Structures are given as structure tokens and as C-alpha cells.
Amino acid sequence: MNINRFGRQLSSIVLFCGAILVLLPLAVALAKSLIPPSAISGIFPPRLTFANYREAWERANFWLAFANSTVVALAVTALQTLTSSLGGYALARLQFRGRQIVLVGILATLVIPFQLLVIPIFLVLKWLGAIDTYAALILPSAVSGFGIFLMRQYFLTIPVELEEAAALDGATRWQILWRILLPLARPALVTLFLFTFIGEWNDLFKPLIFTTRPELKTVQLALAQFQEQFTSRWELLMAAVGIATFPVTVLFAIGQRQFIRGIASTGIKN
């Protein structure tokens, strides 16, 4: 009993130290963003001011960047949710020749860095005439091997008896998927949504490679350009970082409970 108590206390101490290591840089960045330019040499601000956020917002033209990132992130998230649900259901429930080979092939895509595929993807987008369009930012990420595997694993945790009962009542496979399985798979869907949306919001590589038009600038590209222009204005840089990370932080805070449930139950199979 004492050993178990010591183990719990040790785990709490380790987690507390880890939280400090993660949150300390964020706290310093927040403090720097609230410091007036005349007092930037200190760590903690003598007085708080949000003028840095207003100036960073106006100078970086974040309105356009936020609109573009929102459109791209929501479109990619919607497509990945659709394709991952269909693919995950097929691999979890349908019996067809070569199913395991397809699964292995999908898992193999997880170990291939996106950077290795950028040249063939660029050539395909150029052939389609999609360079410098929203399609160039959306189509390369429309299907996710991770999303398909995540949804497959979660569908395996749902008892088959529910589907059999629905089939006896005359439900088709589409009705079983949309009316029974997907509502039950809400934790996995929220997990996929958070992973995809945050990943697309923080993506700098695709906008940097596939677009050159200023009107397609995303948040991360605007942040990178802002950093080049104001390398000596730390208070503005930290304010710009805070602006860029605020939406995904709020989104994760809202969906964290479903996210934890989705991750915790994905590997369980009845």
C-alpha cells in the first residue's frame, strides 16, 4: 500500500515538473507580449498593456490570414472526417479480399514524411491547374492514413450486436454507419477533428511551397513574414505568436475531454 502511494506521489511530482517545463516558456512569452517597448528588458511586466496585440494584428494583416487558415483547416477537417469514417468502417466491418494488405499499406504511409512527396504532389497540382489556389492547400491533406486507422480502431470497440440488431430491423449499411456508429464514435471524431484542425492551422510547409499569392497567406505564413520584419521587436513577436495560437488553444480546451476519451479507448477491442 505504501509502495502504491509512493508511486502515485512520484507520478504527480513528475507530471508537475513536466507541466512547469511546458508552461514556463508560454508564461514568459505571454509576459513579454504584455510588456511596453520601454520595459522589454525585464521578464515580468511592470504594467500590463494590450497595445502590442493591436499593433501586431494591424501590421501582420491577420484578418486575411485568419480567414484563409479557417477555410483551409475546416475544409481539410471535413474531408478527412468523411474519408476516415468511410475507410475506417470498411476496414473494421467489411470482409473483402486484401483487407489486411490495404491496412498495412495505409499504415506504411504514416512513416513517409510529407516532404518526400512534395515534388510529385506539386506536379499533380500543376497538372490540375491548382497551384496558387485553395485546392493546393486542401487536396494534399484530404485523406489521412492516421485518421483511417484511428476510426478503424474505434469502430472495433463498438459491439457488432448493435449493427446486427439494426440490420434485422431493415437498416442498410449506410444507415448503420451514419445513425449508429458515428454518433457512438463521437470521441474519436472529436480527436480526429482536433488533430486535423490544429495540424492544418499550424502548417507552414504547404502554403510556402504551393502558393505565392499574398491573398492566400495563412496564419503561419503571416507569422513567418512578420518575424522577418520585426526581429528586434520581441514584444510584437510574442504578441503575434499569442494571436496565432489563441484559436487552437481555445478549441483544444473545449474538446479536451472528448479528446482524452477518444485516445484512451482507441486501442481497446472487444
Secondary structure, DSSP 8 states (H G I E B T S, - for coil): -HHHHHHHHHHHHHHHHHHHHHHHHHHHHHHHHTS-GGGTTSSS-SS---HHHHHHHHHHTHHHHHHHHHHHHHHHHHHHHHHHHHHHHHHHH---TTHHHHHHHHHHHTTS-GGGGHHHHHHHHHHHT-TTSHHHHHGGGSS-HHHHHHHHHHHHTS-HHHHHHHHHTT--HHHHIIIIIHHHTHHHHHHHHHHHHHHHHT--HHHHHH---GGG--HHHHHHHHHHH-TT-HHHHHHHHHHHHHHHHHHHHHHHHHHHHHHHHHT---
